[in-house]
Amino acid sequence: MNSLSRLQHRLRGEPVERIPNLNIMMTFAAHFINQPLAKYYLDHRILVEANLAVMEAFELDIVQAISDPYREAADLGAKIIFPDDALPICETPLLIEPEDLTKLKPVSPQSGKRMGDRLESIRSFREKVGGEVPIMGWVEGALAEAADLRGVNQLLLDLYDRSDWVLELLEFLCEVEIAFAKAQVEAGADIIGLGDAIASQINPAAYRRFALPYEQRIFAAVHRAGALCRLHICGDTSRILADMAESGADIIDVDWMVDMKCAAQAFGDKAAVCGNQDPTAVMLRSTPDLVRQTVENCMQAGGSRCVSAAGCEIPDRTPHENLLEQVEVLKNLAGR
C-alpha cells in the first residue's frame, strides 16, 4: 500500500497498515537540506528537494507545495521582501485606501511569477512521485488573501466599517483562488489545501458571512476538477467546527487547542479530522514518550477516518526522534 492508496483507504474508513501522516513542513524542510528560506520560497527545485527529503526521512504520506502566504499577493502586485533566511515580509499593504480595489486586475496563475513557480513544483512532484504519494497544492482562502492585501488589523475594522466593500474584494479574490486551485489540479495536485487562518479571529456569524461561502465555492471548483480538499485554519476554531464541516473539505485540520473528539463529532461523515498535537509544547519541546501519548490520544479521539498531523507547521529544530516516534505510533495504532 503506497501513501496515496493509504490516504484514500483511510478517508473511506477502511483498514490501513499505518495511519497517514500529513505533517506540514516548511521551515523545517528547508533547513533539513541546509537551504535558506528565501530559496525555498522562490525556487521550486529547492522546495521539491526539501519535501522529498523529509518525506523519506520521516515517512510522511504527502508532498506539498505550501510555502508562504504571499504567492497570490505578489502576483497581484504586492511588494514582498524575502530576507535570506527569515519569513517574507509585506511592509506596505497593496490596498492602502478602499479605492485601491479598482486597481486590482486578474492575473493568470500560469503567467504569475510566484504562482507559476508553485505550478512548476507540482509538475515536478508529479514526475517524481505521482500516483504513489499525495501531492498537495495550496491556495489562500479569500478572507486570508484579503488580509494579506489590506493588512490584518485594517481588514478586521473593514468587516464592520465597510462590509460591502469587503464583500466586493472577496468576490474578486475568490475567482483568483479558484483559477489558481484549478491550475494546480491540472498540473498534478491530488489535494488542494486552503489556508484561512484569520477565520479563527472572527466570530461565527462573521465566519459564515465572510469566509465560509468562499471556501465552499473554491472547494466545489476543486472537486469538479477531480481533487480532494483540505481546510486549514490555525488557532482555536472550537466555535466554528460545525460551520467548517459545511465548507466541502474532505480533510479538516484542527489546531492543538481544539478538542479532537469534539471536532470529529462535529464533522461526522462530512470530513475527516486531521490533527492535532501541539507543534511547540509536544513536537518541539517534549520527549518521545509525551509524543507517543499525545498522538495516541489524538488518533483514538479522532475516529476511524482521522489522519495525523501536528496542529500547525512542524517547527524548525523539532527533534528527529519526536517525529520518528509519531510514525511508530501511527504504525502501532493501525494494527489495533
Phi and psi in degrees as a GROMACS rama.xvg file:
@    title "Ramachandran Plot"
@    xaxis  label "Phi"
@    yaxis  label "Psi"
@TYPE xy
-87.438  178.202  ASN-2
-64.462  -37.0476  SER-3
-65.6678  -47.5502  LEU-4
-68.3778  -33.1174  SER-5
-59.9704  -46.5094  ARG-6
-66.7391  -42.6501  LEU-7
-60.241  -44.3208  GLN-8
-63.8021  -43.8303  HIS-9
-63.1576  -41.6377  ARG-10
-66.0536  -21.4952  LEU-11
-90.6916  -0.273305  ARG-12
77.9214  19.4413  GLY-13
-94.1357  158.481  GLU-14
-61.6638  142.805  PRO-15
-136.227  156.846  VAL-16
-84.8717  -9.9375  GLU-17
-155.83  131.766  ARG-18
-64.6826  131.492  ILE-19
-59.7933  142.153  PRO-20
-110.548  110.931  ASN-21
-113.074  33.9568  LEU-22
-50.9415  137.001  ASN-23
-89.0142  123.474  ILE-24
-128.983  124.078  MET-25
-128.98  -79.1712  MET-26
-55.5232  -45.0358  THR-27
-57.1367  -44.6286  PHE-28
-64.7648  -43.8959  ALA-29
-60.1401  -47.3128  ALA-30
-73.7799  -22.3674  HIS-31
-62.0432  -32.2971  PHE-32
-104.344  18.8014  ILE-33
59.9182  43.2432  ASN-34
-117.09  142.452  GLN-35
-71.7396  157.304  PRO-36
-63.0487  -36.4459  LEU-37
-57.7502  -39.9908  ALA-38
-68.6036  -36.0473  LYS-39
-63.4455  -39.6432  TYR-40
-74.1874  -35.7105  TYR-41
-104.314  -11.5508  LEU-42
-128.345  108.393  ASP-43
-60.1147  -25.3938  HIS-44
-65.8686  -37.2108  ARG-45
-70.0548  -43.0966  ILE-46
-59.0934  -44.7066  LEU-47
-65.0687  -46.5166  VAL-48
-58.5696  -43.7078  GLU-49
-65.4323  -43.0158  ALA-50
-66.1654  -40.8899  ASN-51
-65.7326  -34.9045  LEU-52
-67.3223  -47.3543  ALA-53
-72.9139  -30.4007  VAL-54
-58.8221  -46.2504  MET-55
-71.3814  -42.9133  GLU-56
-68.6329  -34.2227  ALA-57
-121.173  17.0349  PHE-58
51.7893  46.2765  GLU-59
-71.9296  152.364  LEU-60
-106.481  36.318  ASP-61
-164.165  147.857  ILE-62
-119.939  148.6  VAL-63
-144.562  140.293  GLN-64
-93.6667  11.8927  ALA-65
-69.499  139.928  ILE-66
-143.804  -65.2176  SER-67
-148.418  165.023  ASP-68
-84.5483  8.10839  PRO-69
-109.305  16.4498  TYR-70
-66.9064  -53.2445  ARG-71
-64.2138  -43.0609  GLU-72
-59.5843  -43.4107  ALA-73
-62.4807  -42.9022  ALA-74
-72.7515  -20.2827  ASP-75
-83.029  -7.82837  LEU-76
120.416  -1.86828  GLY-77
-69.8581  142.422  ALA-78
-88.9554  114.016  LYS-79
-112.167  132.102  ILE-80
-100.474  133.207  ILE-81
-117.055  92.0037  PHE-82
-58.4208  156.206  PRO-83
-56.8118  -47.0914  ASP-84
-139.825  51.7889  ASP-85
-148.026  172.222  ALA-86
-66.0507  147.41  LEU-87
-67.3881  157.622  PRO-88
-132.988  134.516  ILE-89
-108.856  99.5689  CYS-90
-72.5122  -34.2536  GLU-91
-129.129  122.048  THR-92
-58.0198  146.715  PRO-93
-68.3858  -36.2156  LEU-94
-102.352  80.6628  LEU-95
-74.1523  -43.7903  ILE-96
-114.915  150.185  GLU-97
-53.9954  -36.3016  PRO-98
-67.6818  -13.2978  GLU-99
-64.5829  -17.1101  ASP-100
-58.5437  -32.805  LEU-101
-66.7397  -18.2299  THR-102
-84.239  -14.0215  LYS-103
-70.3483  131.445  LEU-104
-125.614  140.69  LYS-105
-59.3371  145.916  PRO-106
-129.716  134.948  VAL-107
-69.6489  132.554  SER-108
-56.5431  -34.1796  PRO-109
-70.5614  -27.8558  GLN-110
-96.3662  -15.9108  SER-111
-71.3133  133.681  GLY-112
-61.4528  -47.6061  LYS-113
-82.6029  -37.1753  ARG-114
-65.6153  -40.016  MET-115
-61.9802  -35.3581  GLY-116
-63.9127  -38.3567  ASP-117
-65.3381  -39.2198  ARG-118
-60.8427  -38.3784  LEU-119
-64.4866  -37.7243  GLU-120
-64.3077  -39.1133  SER-121
-67.9652  -39.9766  ILE-122
-62.3086  -38.2881  ARG-123
-67.8715  -42.7164  SER-124
-58.2986  -44.1216  PHE-125
-60.5283  -40.2229  ARG-126
-65.5991  -36.1769  GLU-127
-90.9501  -38.8098  LYS-128
-135.659  11.6572  VAL-129
-57.208  135.969  GLY-130
83.3996  -7.94672  GLY-131
-115.867  -39.5348  GLU-132
-125.31  132.319  VAL-133
-58.7744  132.414  PRO-134
-104.131  120.842  ILE-135
-108.105  118.218  MET-136
-84.8324  -175.958  GLY-137
-155.443  141.63  TRP-138
-135.749  159.555  VAL-139
-84.0801  142.87  GLU-140
-63.4427  156.074  GLY-141
-58.5363  -40.6324  ALA-142
-68.8515  -40.7112  LEU-143
-62.5735  -40.4975  ALA-144
-66.2227  -37.1906  GLU-145
-60.7308  -38.8921  ALA-146
-66.0485  -36.1892  ALA-147
-64.2831  -36.4735  ASP-148
-86.9507  -27.7239  LEU-149
-105.506  -23.9229  ARG-150
96.6358  137.063  GLY-151
-60.8004  -51.8739  VAL-152
-60.1988  -44.7394  ASN-153
-66.934  -39.2272  GLN-154
-64.1518  -39.4913  LEU-155
-62.7681  -35.7096  LEU-156
-68.1709  -38.6463  LEU-157
-61.097  -31.4224  ASP-158
-56.9345  -30.0077  LEU-159
-99.8287  -38.1931  TYR-160
-83.0554  -31.5375  ASP-161
-148.524  62.7122  ARG-162
-63.1908  -35.6514  SER-163
-64.5993  -37.4999  ASP-164
-63.8944  -41.8876  TRP-165
-61.212  -43.1963  VAL-166
-63.1461  -37.3925  LEU-167
-63.5032  -42.7278  GLU-168
-62.6917  -43.1492  LEU-169
-64.7902  -36.6631  LEU-170
-59.5146  -45.5966  GLU-171
-62.9295  -47.4962  PHE-172
-69.7309  -32.0284  LEU-173
-60.3371  -41.1169  CYS-174
-67.3927  -36.7046  GLU-175
-60.2311  -45.8966  VAL-176
-70.3959  -36.0621  GLU-177
-62.2728  -45.5279  ILE-178
-62.1607  -41.333  ALA-179
-67.4253  -42.0851  PHE-180
-62.7647  -45.6608  ALA-181
-63.8409  -37.8363  LYS-182
-64.2634  -36.1896  ALA-183
-69.8638  -38.5223  GLN-184
-63.7813  -43.1607  VAL-185
-61.9116  -31.2545  GLU-186
-76.4948  -17.3117  ALA-187
131.494  6.94179  GLY-188
-71.251  135.091  ALA-189
-90.3594  -25.8957  ASP-190
-133.935  142.146  ILE-191
-114.452  117.535  ILE-192
-86.3236  146.232  GLY-193
-127.779  120.995  LEU-194
-98.5711  126.917  GLY-195
-137.96  52.4999  ASP-196
-56.5059  -36.0527  ALA-197
-62.5227  -18.5148  ILE-198
-65.9151  -20.0305  ALA-199
-79.6897  -6.3067  SER-200
-101.762  4.44473  GLN-201
-122.441  163.826  ILE-202
-78.7553  165.111  ASN-203
-56.7505  -39.0966  PRO-204
-63.5024  -41.1744  ALA-205
-66.8967  -37.1901  ALA-206
-60.3496  -44.1173  TYR-207
-67.9914  -23.2623  ARG-208
-93.8829  -42.0342  ARG-209
-106.066  -11.1757  PHE-210
-123.947  -53.7455  ALA-211
-57.1193  -45.9882  LEU-212
-59.5054  -32.2399  PRO-213
-80.9347  -35.3632  TYR-214
-59.13  -43.554  GLU-215
-61.7486  -42.9473  GLN-216
-67.9489  -40.5451  ARG-217
-65.0227  -46.2768  ILE-218
-66.6605  -35.8018  PHE-219
-61.6875  -39.7045  ALA-220
-67.0378  -39.2054  ALA-221
-63.6574  -44.2033  VAL-222
-62.3971  -41.0862  HIS-223
-62.8021  -31.1006  ARG-224
-78.8523  -13.2001  ALA-225
104.619  16.497  GLY-226
-118.895  165.101  ALA-227
-84.2328  164.466  LEU-228
-126.29  137.663  CYS-229
-127.88  122.134  ARG-230
-99.4554  129.442  LEU-231
-128.59  112.384  HIS-232
-124.827  108.481  ILE-233
-65.919  154.528  CYS-234
95.9092  -170.04  GLY-235
-85.1814  103.118  ASP-236
-103.574  19.3844  THR-237
-54.5047  -35.383  SER-238
-75.8383  -15.8155  ARG-239
-121.139  17.4185  ILE-240
-57.722  -47.1183  LEU-241
-63.5072  -35.5806  ALA-242
-68.8799  -41.5041  ASP-243
-59.332  -33.8892  MET-244
-63.5373  -19.7853  ALA-245
-89.2903  1.0772  GLU-246
-70.0669  -23.2815  SER-247
95.7047  0.838612  GLY-248
-67.2003  144.902  ALA-249
-85.6056  -30.5313  ASP-250
-130.862  132.444  ILE-251
-124.534  120.089  ILE-252
-75.9626  140.693  ASP-253
-125.259  137.925  VAL-254
-78.0397  170.521  ASP-255
-64.8577  -25.5347  TRP-256
-82.5473  -0.334998  MET-257
-96.3802  135.673  VAL-258
-69.9003  120.05  ASP-259
-63.1483  -40.2572  MET-260
-66.1188  -42.1204  LYS-261
-62.3641  -39.5239  CYS-262
-64.2145  -45.8615  ALA-263
-61.0703  -38.9288  ALA-264
-67.9579  -40.2395  GLN-265
-66.7707  -36.3627  ALA-266
-79.2951  -31.0781  PHE-267
54.2078  -131.719  GLY-268
-87.2336  -0.305075  ASP-269
-78.8074  -32.0384  LYS-270
-155.573  150.625  ALA-271
-85.6675  137.69  ALA-272
-86.1233  140.558  VAL-273
-124.627  123.846  CYS-274
164.759  -161.312  GLY-275
-152.692  41.0301  ASN-276
-64.9286  148.869  GLN-277
-62.5209  120.807  ASP-278
-61.3343  -34.6958  PRO-279
-92.5534  -59.0877  THR-280
-65.5517  -33.9511  ALA-281
-97.6284  -57.9463  VAL-282
-73.049  -42.0631  MET-283
-83.9164  -43.1646  LEU-284
-111.065  0.119194  ARG-285
-107.79  -161.328  SER-286
-113.504  164.105  THR-287
-55.4087  -32.8103  PRO-288
-61.9775  -44.7407  ASP-289
-70.6237  -36.5  LEU-290
-58.3861  -46.6337  VAL-291
-58.8562  -49.135  ARG-292
-61.9136  -43.6948  GLN-293
-68.9214  -43.8359  THR-294
-64.7498  -40.9183  VAL-295
-58.4765  -46.0141  GLU-296
-62.4439  -42.1466  ASN-297
-61.9092  -47.6435  CYS-298
-69.6138  -36.4522  MET-299
-68.1508  -35.1309  GLN-300
-75.8636  -25.738  ALA-301
-81.9998  -15.0743  GLY-302
89.7503  -176.933  GLY-303
-74.8719  -11.7118  SER-304
-109.508  -2.22476  ARG-305
-68.4268  154.479  CYS-306
-125.81  162.769  VAL-307
-102.976  141.18  SER-308
-170.621  152.278  ALA-309
-62.7194  159.189  ALA-310
-58.2097  -27.1991  GLY-311
-150.53  -161.949  CYS-312
-54.1815  139.377  GLU-313
-65.8941  123.152  ILE-314
-67.7468  153.166  PRO-315
-58.2444  144.333  ASP-316
69.5356  16.3648  ARG-317
-60.238  131.004  THR-318
-58.6993  134.639  PRO-319
-61.9776  -34.503  HIS-320
-64.6522  -28.3406  GLU-321
-71.3523  -40.247  ASN-322
-66.7478  -38.855  LEU-323
-70.2958  -32.3973  LEU-324
-65.2583  -38.7602  GLU-325
-56.8351  -43.4202  GLN-326
-62.5002  -43.3698  VAL-327
-63.5311  -39.3616  GLU-328
-62.3324  -43.1791  VAL-329
-64.9495  -32.5849  LEU-330
-69.183  -46.0513  LYS-331
-66.5452  -40.1107  ASN-332
-67.2083  -33.1951  LEU-333
-65.3185  -26.3913  ALA-334
-85.834  -3.0074  GLY-335
